[in-house]
Amino acid sequence: MNQDSNSAVYFQCQLCGECCSSWNIPIEAEKAEALLQKSWVQQRLRDTGRHLQRQSADMYRIPLTDENVCVFLGADRRCLVEVNEGLTLKPHECQRFPFATVKAPDGNTIHDTSAACKSVSEKLLLAFQPIQPRPKVPETISPAVSFLPEAMSEIRPEEWLADVQTVPDRVWQTLFRQTDWETLQKLRAGWKDWFQADVGSAEEALCRVRASLTKAGKTPPAQFKASTWRQQALVLYFLRKPYQSFSLFELLHGRTYNDPRVFGEPLPLRDMNKVRWSPEGEALLKAFAYNLLNRNRLLAVGGSVQSLVAMAGVAVGLVRWYAKALAVLQNAEATTQADVSTAIRLVERYYTGHQPRFFQFFQSRFRGWLVLRWLYLF
Ligand code: SF4
């Protein structure tokens, strides 16, 4: 979110354990090897019949149990690595979730916040404010009030900032044009109304943002139809991406989409068109799109604001697809706000928040420009 604002909302872990499920968390090799020496870890791996899988010279992967959760997730939904070892051996990825921190050109610390977190996707997004780690709470406050996830309260600022990137003074706005940081913050503040408005789709709001980035000014195209065939084509292109397991032919002509990591059962593709999009999820979808537009990590590594808009355009299409898929699996006729919230978490997990391939795709200013042209060329 726009980190210039003083009215941030603070993240508080709900211990739902959802971020510790369904995907194999990477862990640094030295931490994995230190953990393997611990008797409680050896016992845990024996009990679950799992082992830490080496992925490369630097990284291991933590396996999932039969219940599809991290092998180190305790029965009380707390991380056993943190409970038994403190933060030292906890994977880097888990220590910072749901934040990715960068430094603004003025030296301030700012956070991209992943909506793969249930608390963020269900509630915090709708505040339309920067979401930040809760500052360390004075000990005088009652523990009931001051509960903090230990990962957040123990991290010292220098650890948090050890390897963060800095957003340059001038960021790329379009393919060839740069803008300064202050101007970008003003632009972002101006976009907020379009996403908070009760009327209009997420695509319409993005269309206005796209228009505000061009020299033509803030006049959006007269007609914008949400969920166009162009957006659908991009959705199909990216749906094959997470594990490269589906061809476009399968997605267009196949009977089912069978990705057990995402859905517990094969998804009957032909039922997707029967599901109605319910407007009740649109506000959340717009809040998610606005959150994506306020991310800075892409800008810190040379991506453009146009790329952020293109990424948000694809993400909105993917959320619509996943929300409808969830409705199909529940035999529902229309999507609900809960479907949209779950779909946002899936899209963050498999695309916008955690997939390096997706991030790298949009890091290219040219690809960002191309996708935006494809989405809004009418
Ligand atoms: S290592 Fe801990 S925090 Fe990370 S996924 Fe496993 S249980 Fe969750």
Residues whose N, C-alpha, C, O or C-beta is under 5 A from the ligand:
A	BS01	SF4	C19 C20 I25 C70 F72 L73 C79 L80 V81 C94
